[in-house]
Amino acid sequence: MWNHTLSLRVRLTTIINIIKKVMKKSEKELASNIASAVQIKLNLTGEQSEKVEKAIKKSAKKLAKKLLKIASDEDNNKDKEESDNI
C-alpha cells in the first residue's frame, strides 16, 4: 500500500512539473507577443531606444504573468462552483 501511495505521489509531482513548464512556456510566448505588438505600434512614431525596448519587455512579462494568474483563478472558481452544484 505504501509503495502505491508513493508511486501516485511521484506521478502527481511529475504531472505538476510538466504543467508548470507548459505554463512558463505559454507565459514567455504571451509576453513576447505583447511586447511585439507594443513595439510595432511605437515604431510607427519613430525608432525606440534600447531602454524603452527593455521597459516594454519587462512590462509585457509582468502583464503576461498577471493575465495567466487571472485566467487560472477564474478556472479554479468555475471548477469550485461546478463541484458545489453537484
TIVO-2410 file (N, C-alpha, C; in nm, 3 decimals):
# residues 86
REC num residu      c1      c2      c3 atome chaine
REC   1      M   0.083  -0.119   0.000     N      A
REC   1      M   0.000   0.000   0.000    CA      A
REC   1      M   0.087   0.125   0.000     C      A
REC   2      W   0.192   0.124   0.082     N      A
REC   2      W   0.280   0.241   0.093    CA      A
REC   2      W   0.347   0.270  -0.040     C      A
REC   3      N   0.392   0.164  -0.110     N      A
REC   3      N   0.457   0.183  -0.240    CA      A
REC   3      N   0.360   0.240  -0.343     C      A
REC   4      H   0.235   0.199  -0.335     N      A
REC   4      H   0.133   0.251  -0.426    CA      A
REC   4      H   0.112   0.400  -0.402     C      A
REC   5      T   0.106   0.440  -0.277     N      A
REC   5      T   0.089   0.581  -0.241    CA      A
REC   5      T   0.209   0.663  -0.287     C      A
REC   6      L   0.327   0.609  -0.267     N      A
REC   6      L   0.449   0.677  -0.310    CA      A
REC   6      L   0.451   0.692  -0.461     C      A
REC   7      S   0.408   0.587  -0.532     N      A
REC   7      S   0.405   0.591  -0.678    CA      A
REC   7      S   0.308   0.698  -0.727     C      A
REC   8      L   0.192   0.707  -0.665     N      A
REC   8      L   0.095   0.810  -0.702    CA      A
REC   8      L   0.149   0.950  -0.675     C      A
REC   9      R   0.217   0.965  -0.564     N      A
REC   9      R   0.274   1.094  -0.528    CA      A
REC   9      R   0.381   1.136  -0.630     C      A
REC  10      V   0.463   1.041  -0.672     N      A
REC  10      V   0.567   1.070  -0.772    CA      A
REC  10      V   0.503   1.108  -0.905     C      A
REC  11      R   0.399   1.036  -0.944     N      A
REC  11      R   0.329   1.067  -1.069    CA      A
REC  11      R   0.266   1.206  -1.062     C      A
REC  12      L   0.204   1.238  -0.951     N      A
REC  12      L   0.141   1.369  -0.933    CA      A
REC  12      L   0.246   1.480  -0.940     C      A
REC  13      T   0.358   1.459  -0.875     N      A
REC  13      T   0.466   1.557  -0.879    CA      A
REC  13      T   0.517   1.576  -1.021     C      A
REC  14      T   0.529   1.470  -1.095     N      A
REC  14      T   0.574   1.477  -1.234    CA      A
REC  14      T   0.474   1.555  -1.318     C      A
REC  15      I   0.349   1.528  -1.300     N      A
REC  15      I   0.244   1.599  -1.375    CA      A
REC  15      I   0.245   1.748  -1.342     C      A
REC  16      I   0.259   1.780  -1.215     N      A
REC  16      I   0.264   1.921  -1.173    CA      A
REC  16      I   0.383   1.992  -1.236     C      A
REC  17      N   0.498   1.926  -1.239     N      A
REC  17      N   0.617   1.986  -1.300    CA      A
REC  17      N   0.597   2.009  -1.449     C      A
REC  18      I   0.532   1.916  -1.517     N      A
REC  18      I   0.505   1.933  -1.661    CA      A
REC  18      I   0.411   2.052  -1.683     C      A
REC  19      I   0.309   2.063  -1.602     N      A
REC  19      I   0.214   2.175  -1.613    CA      A
REC  19      I   0.286   2.308  -1.591     C      A
REC  20      K   0.376   2.312  -1.492     N      A
REC  20      K   0.450   2.435  -1.465    CA      A
REC  20      K   0.536   2.475  -1.585     C      A
REC  21      K   0.599   2.376  -1.649     N      A
REC  21      K   0.682   2.405  -1.766    CA      A
REC  21      K   0.598   2.459  -1.881     C      A
REC  22      V   0.480   2.399  -1.901     N      A
REC  22      V   0.392   2.446  -2.009    CA      A
REC  22      V   0.344   2.587  -1.980     C      A
REC  23      M   0.307   2.614  -1.855     N      A
REC  23      M   0.262   2.748  -1.818    CA      A
REC  23      M   0.373   2.850  -1.837     C      A
REC  24      K   0.495   2.813  -1.801     N      A
REC  24      K   0.609   2.904  -1.815    CA      A
REC  24      K   0.633   2.934  -1.963     C      A
REC  25      K   0.622   2.830  -2.046     N      A
REC  25      K   0.642   2.850  -2.190    CA      A
REC  25      K   0.533   2.940  -2.246     C      A
REC  26      S   0.408   2.917  -2.208     N      A
REC  26      S   0.300   3.000  -2.260    CA      A
REC  26      S   0.311   3.142  -2.207     C      A
REC  27      E   0.364   3.158  -2.084     N      A
REC  27      E   0.385   3.291  -2.029    CA      A
REC  27      E   0.489   3.368  -2.111     C      A
REC  28      K   0.597   3.299  -2.148     N      A
REC  28      K   0.702   3.362  -2.229    CA      A
REC  28      K   0.649   3.398  -2.367     C      A
REC  29      E   0.572   3.308  -2.427     N      A
REC  29      E   0.516   3.335  -2.560    CA      A
REC  29      E   0.419   3.453  -2.554     C      A
REC  30      L   0.334   3.457  -2.452     N      A
REC  30      L   0.239   3.567  -2.438    CA      A
REC  30      L   0.313   3.699  -2.417     C      A
REC  31      A   0.415   3.698  -2.333     N      A
REC  31      A   0.494   3.819  -2.309    CA      A
REC  31      A   0.560   3.866  -2.438     C      A
REC  32      S   0.611   3.774  -2.514     N      A
REC  32      S   0.675   3.808  -2.642    CA      A
REC  32      S   0.575   3.870  -2.738     C      A
REC  33      N   0.456   3.813  -2.745     N      A
REC  33      N   0.352   3.865  -2.833    CA      A
REC  33      N   0.307   4.005  -2.791     C      A
REC  34      I   0.292   4.026  -2.661     N      A
REC  34      I   0.252   4.157  -2.610    CA      A
REC  34      I   0.359   4.261  -2.644     C      A
REC  35      A   0.485   4.225  -2.615     N      A
REC  35      A   0.596   4.317  -2.642    CA      A
REC  35      A   0.604   4.351  -2.790     C      A
REC  36      S   0.587   4.251  -2.875     N      A
REC  36      S   0.593   4.275  -3.020    CA      A
REC  36      S   0.483   4.370  -3.065     C      A
REC  37      A   0.363   4.349  -3.014     N      A
REC  37      A   0.251   4.435  -3.053    CA      A
REC  37      A   0.275   4.580  -3.010     C      A
REC  38      V   0.324   4.599  -2.889     N      A
REC  38      V   0.352   4.734  -2.840    CA      A
REC  38      V   0.465   4.798  -2.920     C      A
REC  39      Q   0.570   4.722  -2.946     N      A
REC  39      Q   0.683   4.776  -3.022    CA      A
REC  39      Q   0.643   4.814  -3.164     C      A
REC  40      I   0.559   4.736  -3.226     N      A
REC  40      I   0.512   4.767  -3.362    CA      A
REC  40      I   0.440   4.902  -3.362     C      A
REC  41      K   0.351   4.920  -3.264     N      A
REC  41      K   0.277   5.047  -3.257    CA      A
REC  41      K   0.371   5.164  -3.228     C      A
REC  42      L   0.467   5.144  -3.139     N      A
REC  42      L   0.559   5.252  -3.106    CA      A
REC  42      L   0.654   5.283  -3.220     C      A
REC  43      N   0.690   5.184  -3.298     N      A
REC  43      N   0.780   5.206  -3.412    CA      A
REC  43      N   0.716   5.292  -3.520     C      A
REC  44      L   0.584   5.300  -3.520     N      A
REC  44      L   0.517   5.388  -3.615    CA      A
REC  44      L   0.548   5.534  -3.586     C      A
REC  45      T   0.578   5.565  -3.460     N      A
REC  45      T   0.610   5.703  -3.422    CA      A
REC  45      T   0.758   5.734  -3.437     C      A
REC  46      G   0.840   5.633  -3.452     N      A
REC  46      G   0.984   5.653  -3.469    CA      A
REC  46      G   1.062   5.544  -3.400     C      A
REC  47      E   1.193   5.546  -3.418     N      A
REC  47      E   1.281   5.445  -3.359    CA      A
REC  47      E   1.285   5.461  -3.207     C      A
REC  48      Q   1.281   5.347  -3.136     N      A
REC  48      Q   1.281   5.349  -2.990    CA      A
REC  48      Q   1.421   5.314  -2.937     C      A
REC  49      S   1.454   5.369  -2.822     N      A
REC  49      S   1.584   5.341  -2.761    CA      A
REC  49      S   1.585   5.202  -2.699     C      A
REC  50      E   1.704   5.153  -2.667     N      A
REC  50      E   1.715   5.021  -2.603    CA      A
REC  50      E   1.648   5.022  -2.465     C      A
REC  51      K   1.655   5.136  -2.398     N      A
REC  51      K   1.594   5.148  -2.265    CA      A
REC  51      K   1.442   5.130  -2.275     C      A
REC  52      V   1.383   5.190  -2.376     N      A
REC  52      V   1.238   5.178  -2.395    CA      A
REC  52      V   1.202   5.034  -2.431     C      A
REC  53      E   1.280   4.971  -2.519     N      A
REC  53      E   1.254   4.832  -2.556    CA      A
REC  53      E   1.265   4.739  -2.436     C      A
REC  54      K   1.363   4.764  -2.350     N      A
REC  54      K   1.380   4.683  -2.230    CA      A
REC  54      K   1.260   4.700  -2.136     C      A
REC  55      A   1.213   4.824  -2.122     N      A
REC  55      A   1.097   4.852  -2.036    CA      A
REC  55      A   0.972   4.784  -2.090     C      A
REC  56      I   0.957   4.782  -2.222     N      A
REC  56      I   0.841   4.718  -2.284    CA      A
REC  56      I   0.844   4.568  -2.255     C      A
REC  57      K   0.960   4.506  -2.273     N      A
REC  57      K   0.972   4.362  -2.249    CA      A
REC  57      K   0.944   4.328  -2.103     C      A
REC  58      K   0.996   4.410  -2.012     N      A
REC  58      K   0.976   4.385  -1.868    CA      A
REC  58      K   0.827   4.398  -1.832     C      A
REC  59      S   0.763   4.502  -1.884     N      A
REC  59      S   0.621   4.522  -1.856    CA      A
REC  59      S   0.536   4.413  -1.919     C      A
REC  60      A   0.573   4.371  -2.039     N      A
REC  60      A   0.498   4.265  -2.106    CA      A
REC  60      A   0.507   4.135  -2.027     C      A
REC  61      K   0.623   4.108  -1.972     N      A
REC  61      K   0.642   3.986  -1.892    CA      A
REC  61      K   0.553   3.990  -1.767     C      A
REC  62      K   0.549   4.105  -1.700     N      A
REC  62      K   0.464   4.119  -1.581    CA      A
REC  62      K   0.317   4.104  -1.617     C      A
REC  63      L   0.276   4.167  -1.727     N      A
REC  63      L   0.137   4.160  -1.770    CA      A
REC  63      L   0.098   4.017  -1.805     C      A
REC  64      A   0.184   3.947  -1.876     N      A
REC  64      A   0.155   3.808  -1.913    CA      A
REC  64      A   0.137   3.722  -1.788     C      A
REC  65      K   0.224   3.741  -1.691     N      A
REC  65      K   0.215   3.664  -1.566    CA      A
REC  65      K   0.082   3.691  -1.495     C      A
REC  66      K   0.043   3.819  -1.489     N      A
REC  66      K  -0.083   3.854  -1.423    CA      A
REC  66      K  -0.204   3.800  -1.499     C      A
REC  67      L  -0.200   3.807  -1.632     N      A
REC  67      L  -0.311   3.756  -1.711    CA      A
REC  67      L  -0.328   3.606  -1.694     C      A
REC  68      L  -0.219   3.533  -1.694     N      A
REC  68      L  -0.227   3.388  -1.675    CA      A
REC  68      L  -0.276   3.354  -1.535     C      A
REC  69      K  -0.237   3.433  -1.436     N      A
REC  69      K  -0.283   3.409  -1.299    CA      A
REC  69      K  -0.433   3.433  -1.289     C      A
REC  70      I  -0.481   3.540  -1.351     N      A
REC  70      I  -0.625   3.570  -1.350    CA      A
REC  70      I  -0.702   3.458  -1.419     C      A
REC  71      A  -0.653   3.414  -1.534     N      A
REC  71      A  -0.720   3.306  -1.607    CA      A
REC  71      A  -0.723   3.178  -1.524     C      A
REC  72      S  -0.613   3.149  -1.455     N      A
REC  72      S  -0.607   3.030  -1.371    CA      A
REC  72      S  -0.705   3.041  -1.254     C      A
REC  73      D  -0.712   3.159  -1.193     N      A
REC  73      D  -0.804   3.180  -1.082    CA      A
REC  73      D  -0.949   3.165  -1.127     C      A
REC  74      E  -0.980   3.216  -1.247     N      A
REC  74      E  -1.117   3.203  -1.298    CA      A
REC  74      E  -1.152   3.057  -1.324     C      A
REC  75      D  -1.056   2.980  -1.377     N      A
REC  75      D  -1.080   2.838  -1.399    CA      A
REC  75      D  -1.104   2.765  -1.268     C      A
REC  76      N  -1.025   2.799  -1.166     N      A
REC  76      N  -1.041   2.737  -1.035    CA      A
REC  76      N  -1.177   2.771  -0.976     C      A
REC  77      N  -1.222   2.895  -0.992     N      A
REC  77      N  -1.353   2.935  -0.940    CA      A
REC  77      N  -1.466   2.862  -1.012     C      A
REC  78      K  -1.454   2.844  -1.145     N      A
REC  78      K  -1.556   2.770  -1.220    CA      A
REC  78      K  -1.563   2.626  -1.171     C      A
REC  79      D  -1.446   2.564  -1.153     N      A
REC  79      D  -1.442   2.427  -1.106    CA      A
REC  79      D  -1.505   2.415  -0.969     C      A
REC  80      K  -1.478   2.511  -0.882     N      A
REC  80      K  -1.533   2.509  -0.747    CA      A
REC  80      K  -1.685   2.525  -0.751     C      A
REC  81      E  -1.734   2.616  -0.836     N      A
REC  81      E  -1.878   2.636  -0.847    CA      A
REC  81      E  -1.948   2.511  -0.901     C      A
REC  82      E  -1.885   2.447  -0.998     N      A
REC  82      E  -1.943   2.326  -1.056    CA      A
REC  82      E  -1.948   2.214  -0.953     C      A
REC  83      S  -1.845   2.202  -0.871     N      A
REC  83      S  -1.845   2.097  -0.769    CA      A
REC  83      S  -1.945   2.128  -0.659     C      A
REC  84      D  -1.968   2.255  -0.631     N      A
REC  84      D  -2.068   2.294  -0.530    CA      A
REC  84      D  -2.209   2.263  -0.578     C      A
REC  85      N  -2.232   2.273  -0.709     N      A
REC  85      N  -2.364   2.248  -0.764    CA      A
REC  85      N  -2.398   2.101  -0.771     C      A
REC  86      I  -2.298   2.016  -0.763     N      A
REC  86      I  -2.323   1.871  -0.775    CA      A
REC  86      I  -2.371   1.814  -0.647     C      A
***
